[in-house]
Amino acid sequence: MTIDLYFHPASAPCRGVLLAAKLIGVDLNIKHTNVAKGENMTPHFLKMNPQHTIPTLDDNGFYLWESRAIITYLFNKYGKDDSLYPQDPKKRAIVDQRFYFDMGTLLQRYIDYFYPSTFFGAPADLDKLRKLEEAFGFLDVMLEGPIYAAGDSITLADASLAASVSTVDIVGIIDLKKYPNVNRWFTVCKRTLPDYEEANAKGAALFKQLVDQYAIRKLQ
């Protein structure tokens, strides 16, 4: 029996799940899903996920969406290395906090700033850019001292955050050198997250390519 992940490589949350699965050591059957062509709006897909979002997981008839929920589910069912998502309540709480920060602050502020002007023709909102810069400042403080996002060993939070940070970094709206702790951590993640190039870097590059193609079409 296979574990299906409905996925698009340009999506940071999708790549976060794939990076985490590599850490956990669980194999996923990747089912590439073209949202632009409505492949997430079929009756089959809507039965699994009425919100029709990706990533969506199908673990032999158990359906789940929202990337951080998928990540923790995969660990809880298939994980073996307790350090990735510690049982200790305080250590686990730090990992969870990093997940929620990634979802609700860092990635959300990036979407709030980047998507309206890039994809919908709205004027760039400098206040939203400053909020994104503030979020990177918060992350920089969190990374003072520890090697990884939630301590001195790699955790599931690093997979999720690395996917988000790589997406922001590759489109060039944030200079990571202004955030030395983030820059140092991201360098370590690129070296230590398993199969980083295939699982994340190529997808981030694809997202940049799609952004560039969209910008060219708007000018024509």
C-alpha positions as CSV (number, residue, x, y, z in Angstrom):
1,M,0.0,0.0,0.0
2,T,1.3,3.4,-0.9
3,I,1.0,6.8,0.8
4,D,-0.1,9.3,-1.8
5,L,0.9,13.0,-1.6
6,Y,-0.9,15.3,-3.9
7,F,1.8,17.8,-4.7
8,H,3.2,20.6,-6.8
9,P,6.9,21.3,-6.5
10,A,6.4,25.1,-6.7
11,S,4.4,25.0,-3.5
12,A,6.5,25.7,-0.4
13,P,4.1,23.8,1.9
14,C,4.3,20.8,-0.4
15,R,8.0,20.9,-0.4
16,G,8.0,21.2,3.4
17,V,6.1,17.9,3.7
18,L,8.5,16.2,1.3
19,L,11.6,17.4,3.2
20,A,10.0,16.2,6.5
21,A,9.2,12.8,4.9
22,K,12.8,12.5,3.9
23,L,13.9,13.3,7.5
24,I,11.4,10.7,8.9
25,G,12.4,8.1,6.4
26,V,8.9,7.5,4.9
27,D,8.4,7.0,1.2
28,L,5.6,9.0,-0.4
29,N,4.0,8.4,-3.8
30,I,4.1,11.8,-5.4
31,K,1.0,12.7,-7.4
32,H,1.7,15.9,-9.3
33,T,-1.4,18.1,-9.2
34,N,-1.8,21.0,-11.5
35,V,-4.0,23.5,-9.7
36,A,-4.1,25.8,-12.7
37,K,-5.7,23.1,-14.7
38,G,-8.3,22.3,-12.0
39,E,-6.9,18.9,-11.1
40,N,-7.7,19.8,-7.4
41,M,-11.4,20.3,-8.3
42,T,-12.3,16.8,-9.5
43,P,-14.9,14.8,-7.6
44,H,-12.2,12.5,-6.4
45,F,-10.1,15.3,-5.0
46,L,-13.0,17.1,-3.4
47,K,-14.0,13.9,-1.6
48,M,-10.5,13.8,0.0
49,N,-10.3,17.5,0.7
50,P,-13.3,19.8,0.3
51,Q,-10.9,22.8,0.6
52,H,-9.2,21.5,-2.5
53,T,-5.7,22.6,-1.3
54,I,-2.4,21.0,-1.8
55,P,-0.6,19.3,-0.2
56,T,-3.2,16.6,0.5
57,L,-2.3,13.2,1.9
58,D,-4.0,9.9,1.2
59,D,-2.7,7.2,3.5
60,N,-4.7,4.2,2.3
61,G,-8.0,6.0,2.6
62,F,-7.0,8.4,5.5
63,Y,-7.2,11.9,4.0
64,L,-5.4,14.9,5.5
65,W,-4.4,18.3,4.4
66,E,-2.6,21.3,5.8
67,S,1.2,20.7,5.6
68,R,2.2,20.9,9.2
69,A,-0.7,18.6,10.2
70,I,0.6,16.1,7.5
71,I,4.2,16.4,8.8
72,T,3.3,15.6,12.4
73,Y,0.9,12.8,11.3
74,L,3.7,11.2,9.3
75,F,6.0,11.4,12.3
76,N,3.4,10.1,14.8
77,K,2.6,7.1,12.6
78,Y,6.0,6.3,11.0
79,G,8.7,8.2,12.8
80,K,11.4,6.5,14.8
81,D,13.9,9.2,15.8
82,D,12.4,11.0,18.8
83,S,14.7,14.0,18.3
84,L,12.8,15.1,15.2
85,Y,9.7,15.7,17.2
86,P,10.5,15.3,20.9
87,Q,8.2,13.7,23.4
88,D,9.3,16.1,26.1
89,P,6.4,18.6,26.3
90,K,8.6,21.7,26.4
91,K,10.9,20.6,23.5
92,R,7.9,19.6,21.5
93,A,6.2,22.9,22.2
94,I,9.1,24.8,20.7
95,V,8.8,22.7,17.5
96,D,5.1,23.4,17.4
97,Q,5.7,27.1,18.0
98,R,8.1,27.2,15.0
99,F,5.4,25.5,12.9
100,Y,2.8,28.0,13.9
101,F,5.2,30.9,13.3
102,D,6.0,29.6,9.9
103,M,2.4,29.1,8.9
104,G,0.8,32.2,10.6
105,T,3.5,34.8,10.4
106,L,6.5,34.1,8.1
107,L,4.9,32.5,5.1
108,Q,1.6,34.4,5.5
109,R,3.3,37.8,5.5
110,Y,5.3,36.7,2.4
111,I,2.0,35.8,0.7
112,D,0.3,39.0,1.8
113,Y,3.1,41.1,0.4
114,F,4.2,39.2,-2.7
115,Y,1.1,37.6,-4.2
116,P,-1.2,40.7,-4.7
117,S,1.4,42.7,-6.7
118,T,3.0,39.7,-8.5
119,F,-0.1,37.8,-9.6
120,F,-3.0,40.3,-9.3
121,G,-1.5,43.6,-10.5
122,A,-1.9,45.4,-7.1
123,P,0.7,48.1,-6.3
124,A,3.5,47.0,-4.0
125,D,2.5,47.6,-0.4
126,L,5.6,48.7,1.5
127,D,3.9,48.3,4.8
128,K,3.4,44.7,4.1
129,L,7.1,44.4,3.0
130,R,8.1,45.9,6.4
131,K,5.9,43.3,8.1
132,L,7.7,40.5,6.2
133,E,11.1,42.0,7.2
134,E,9.9,42.1,10.8
135,A,9.0,38.4,10.6
136,F,12.5,37.6,9.4
137,G,13.8,39.7,12.3
138,F,11.7,37.6,14.7
139,L,13.2,34.4,13.2
140,D,16.7,35.9,13.5
141,V,16.2,36.3,17.2
142,M,14.8,32.8,17.6
143,L,18.0,31.5,15.9
144,E,20.4,33.2,18.2
145,G,22.4,30.4,19.8
146,P,20.8,27.2,18.6
147,I,22.1,25.5,15.4
148,Y,18.6,24.6,14.2
149,A,15.2,26.1,14.5
150,A,14.2,24.4,17.7
151,G,17.5,23.5,19.3
152,D,20.9,22.0,18.5
153,S,19.5,19.0,16.6
154,I,17.5,19.0,13.4
155,T,13.7,18.7,13.8
156,L,10.6,18.7,11.7
157,A,10.3,22.4,12.1
158,D,13.5,22.9,10.0
159,A,11.9,21.2,7.1
160,S,8.8,23.4,7.1
161,L,10.8,26.6,7.7
162,A,13.5,25.8,5.1
163,A,10.8,25.4,2.4
164,S,9.3,28.8,3.2
165,V,12.6,30.6,3.6
166,S,13.9,29.2,0.3
167,T,10.8,30.5,-1.5
168,V,11.2,34.0,-0.1
169,D,14.9,33.9,-0.8
170,I,14.8,32.8,-4.4
171,V,12.5,35.6,-5.5
172,G,14.9,38.1,-4.1
173,I,12.7,40.3,-2.0
174,I,14.6,39.6,1.3
175,D,18.4,39.8,1.6
176,L,19.2,37.0,4.0
177,K,22.6,38.6,4.7
178,K,20.7,41.2,6.8
179,Y,19.6,38.4,9.1
180,P,22.9,36.6,10.0
181,N,21.3,33.9,12.2
182,V,18.8,33.1,9.5
183,N,21.5,33.0,6.9
184,R,23.7,30.7,8.9
185,W,20.8,28.4,9.8
186,F,19.6,28.2,6.2
187,T,23.1,27.3,5.0
188,V,23.2,24.5,7.5
189,C,19.8,23.3,6.5
190,K,20.7,23.1,2.8
191,R,23.7,20.9,3.8
192,T,22.0,18.6,6.3
193,L,18.3,18.2,5.2
194,P,18.2,14.9,3.3
195,D,17.9,15.1,-0.4
196,Y,17.6,18.9,-0.2
197,E,18.3,19.6,-3.8
198,E,15.7,17.3,-5.2
199,A,13.1,17.7,-2.5
200,N,13.2,21.5,-2.2
201,A,15.7,23.5,-4.2
202,K,14.5,22.4,-7.7
203,G,10.9,23.2,-6.7
204,A,11.9,26.6,-5.4
205,A,13.7,27.3,-8.7
206,L,10.5,26.2,-10.6
207,F,8.5,28.7,-8.5
208,K,10.9,31.5,-9.5
209,Q,10.7,30.4,-13.1
210,L,6.9,30.6,-13.0
211,V,7.0,34.0,-11.4
212,D,9.3,35.3,-14.1
213,Q,7.1,33.9,-16.8
214,Y,4.1,35.5,-15.3
215,A,5.9,38.9,-15.2
216,I,6.8,38.6,-18.8
217,R,3.2,37.8,-19.8
218,K,2.0,40.9,-18.0
219,L,4.4,43.1,-20.0
220,Q,3.3,41.7,-23.3
